[in-house]
Amino acid sequence: MKNISLKVYFDKLHYEFIETYSFKRGPKLESELGKKDFDLNGTSFIMSAQGQIDVTADKIAVIRKGTSEHEEINRIFAIPLTDIPSWMCSPFYRDALIFRSKDNQIVDTLNICFECSYMQNKLGNFIDADQRMYDEVQSLLKSLGHNIQKDESLQLREKIKGLKKVR
């Protein structure tokens, strides 16, 4: 694994459109929490090593090149690196971008944790970005329909504690 700046990462991607996903939250997560074999691995990505999209994932939006949303992504991803966050927590990815080719093949995935300000691609490389970029991408994803809440990890821990008491 290595660290790559967001601008370098994004400039090297050859894709036709972007799908946005929300996962590890909401009703799908709640139904999975009750299953014995469900693994709530915090650093799990939107896509498994076998190419399967997370069972809790909801596709929220498709961003095509030439749209205002795509221009906004380009603007946000070009924000210079001046304030790279470095929190001491482990990322718990709940939002992702999947970059697809013209023939719908997956070019790459970008997993995003807004609580820890971390991003990783499907190879596990960390993508470095400015704190302002996280704030602006979060705002854009919320406007597209992502249900991003404050303190989601804390809320999830409390829910799991409650489930364990019931068992």
Secondary structure as GFF3:
##gff-version 3
##sequence-region A 1 167
A	DSSP	beta_strand	3	5	.	.	.	ID=ss1
A	DSSP	alpha_helix	6	12	.	.	.	ID=ss2
A	DSSP	beta_strand	17	22	.	.	.	ID=ss3
A	DSSP	alpha_helix	26	33	.	.	.	ID=ss4
A	DSSP	beta_strand	58	64	.	.	.	ID=ss5
A	DSSP	alpha_helix	68	77	.	.	.	ID=ss6
A	DSSP	beta_strand	95	100	.	.	.	ID=ss7
A	DSSP	beta_strand	106	113	.	.	.	ID=ss8
A	DSSP	beta_strand	118	121	.	.	.	ID=ss9
A	DSSP	beta_strand	126	128	.	.	.	ID=ss10
A	DSSP	alpha_helix	131	144	.	.	.	ID=ss11
A	DSSP	alpha_helix	152	166	.	.	.	ID=ss12
###
